[in-house]
Amino acid sequence: MSRISDFIFANWRTLALIYTIGAAVVFVGVLFFFWWICRLEDKERELCRYEDEANGRMTAVISVFIAIPCALMWCVIPLIILAVWIYYGVAERFPQIIGHMADDFDDEEKEEIK
């Protein structure tokens, strides 16, 4: 454990720089993703002849509020996605472990379980 702490304390500036660069890349990536969604919505509005400028502004505000936490937690997000993926796989394969959810069964199957 002391080797790890020694490494962290010796290289904290480099680690902080890497974390900051990763956060900036994720922040810009999320903003770019929402910008792309806005462009697709604009094309759809042209086809439907529906004009509402508030949606574009609202999407921009929401994108900033989503991009900031994503930038702060960028190294945890892949772990969260992996955990949800594993949970879904276990729930699909072994429903008795997770618990029989009411939405998973038809009415006939619910009666059989009772």
C-alpha positions as CSV (number, residue, x, y, z in Angstrom):
1,M,0.0,0.0,0.0
2,S,2.9,2.4,0.7
3,R,4.1,1.9,-2.9
4,I,0.8,3.1,-4.3
5,S,0.6,6.1,-2.0
6,D,4.3,6.9,-2.7
7,F,3.5,6.8,-6.4
8,I,0.4,9.0,-6.1
9,F,2.2,11.6,-3.9
10,A,5.2,11.6,-6.2
11,N,3.1,12.0,-9.4
12,W,0.1,13.9,-8.2
13,R,0.5,16.7,-10.7
14,T,0.7,14.3,-13.6
15,L,-2.3,12.4,-12.4
16,A,-4.3,15.6,-11.9
17,L,-3.3,16.7,-15.4
18,I,-4.5,13.4,-16.9
19,Y,-7.7,13.6,-15.0
20,T,-8.3,17.2,-16.1
21,I,-7.6,16.3,-19.8
22,G,-10.0,13.3,-19.5
23,A,-12.6,15.5,-18.0
24,A,-12.3,18.1,-20.7
25,V,-12.5,15.5,-23.4
26,V,-15.6,14.0,-21.9
27,F,-17.2,17.4,-21.4
28,V,-16.6,18.4,-25.0
29,G,-17.8,15.0,-26.2
30,V,-21.1,15.2,-24.3
31,L,-21.6,18.8,-25.6
32,F,-20.9,17.6,-29.1
33,F,-23.3,14.7,-28.7
34,F,-26.1,17.1,-27.7
35,W,-25.2,19.5,-30.5
36,W,-25.5,16.5,-32.9
37,I,-29.0,15.7,-31.4
38,C,-30.0,19.4,-31.9
39,R,-29.0,19.3,-35.5
40,L,-31.1,16.1,-36.1
41,E,-34.0,17.8,-34.4
42,D,-33.6,20.9,-36.6
43,K,-33.8,18.7,-39.7
44,E,-36.9,17.0,-38.3
45,R,-38.5,20.3,-37.6
46,E,-37.9,21.4,-41.2
47,L,-39.7,18.3,-42.4
48,C,-42.6,18.7,-40.1
49,R,-42.8,22.5,-40.4
50,Y,-42.9,22.8,-36.7
51,E,-41.0,25.7,-35.1
52,D,-40.1,26.0,-31.5
53,E,-36.9,27.7,-30.5
54,A,-37.3,27.0,-26.8
55,N,-36.5,23.3,-27.4
56,G,-33.0,24.2,-28.7
57,R,-32.2,26.4,-25.7
58,M,-33.6,23.8,-23.3
59,T,-31.4,21.1,-24.9
60,A,-28.4,23.4,-24.5
61,V,-29.1,24.0,-20.8
62,I,-29.7,20.3,-20.2
63,S,-26.5,19.3,-22.0
64,V,-24.4,21.6,-19.8
65,F,-26.1,20.1,-16.6
66,I,-25.4,16.6,-17.9
67,A,-21.9,17.3,-19.2
68,I,-20.5,18.7,-15.9
69,P,-21.2,15.6,-13.8
70,C,-20.1,13.4,-16.7
71,A,-16.8,15.3,-16.8
72,L,-16.3,15.0,-13.0
73,M,-17.1,11.3,-13.0
74,W,-15.6,10.3,-16.3
75,C,-13.5,7.4,-14.9
76,V,-16.4,5.9,-13.0
77,I,-18.9,5.9,-15.9
78,P,-17.5,2.9,-17.7
79,L,-17.7,1.0,-14.4
80,I,-21.3,2.0,-13.9
81,I,-22.1,0.8,-17.5
82,L,-20.3,-2.5,-16.9
83,A,-22.2,-3.0,-13.6
84,V,-25.6,-2.3,-15.2
85,W,-24.7,-4.7,-18.1
86,I,-23.7,-7.5,-15.6
87,Y,-26.9,-6.9,-13.5
88,Y,-29.0,-7.1,-16.6
89,G,-27.4,-10.3,-17.7
90,V,-27.8,-11.9,-14.3
91,A,-31.4,-10.7,-14.1
92,E,-32.2,-12.1,-17.5
93,R,-30.5,-15.4,-16.9
94,F,-31.4,-16.0,-13.2
95,P,-34.7,-14.1,-12.5
96,Q,-35.1,-16.0,-9.2
97,I,-32.0,-14.4,-7.8
98,I,-33.0,-10.9,-8.6
99,G,-36.7,-11.5,-7.6
100,H,-39.6,-12.1,-9.8
101,M,-40.7,-8.7,-10.9
102,A,-44.4,-8.3,-11.7
103,D,-43.7,-6.7,-15.1
104,D,-41.7,-9.7,-16.2
105,F,-44.7,-12.1,-16.3
106,D,-48.0,-12.5,-17.9
107,D,-51.1,-12.8,-15.7
108,E,-51.1,-16.6,-16.2
109,E,-47.5,-16.9,-15.0
110,K,-48.2,-14.7,-12.0
111,E,-50.9,-17.2,-10.9
112,E,-48.5,-20.1,-11.2
113,I,-45.9,-18.4,-9.0
114,K,-48.5,-17.7,-6.3
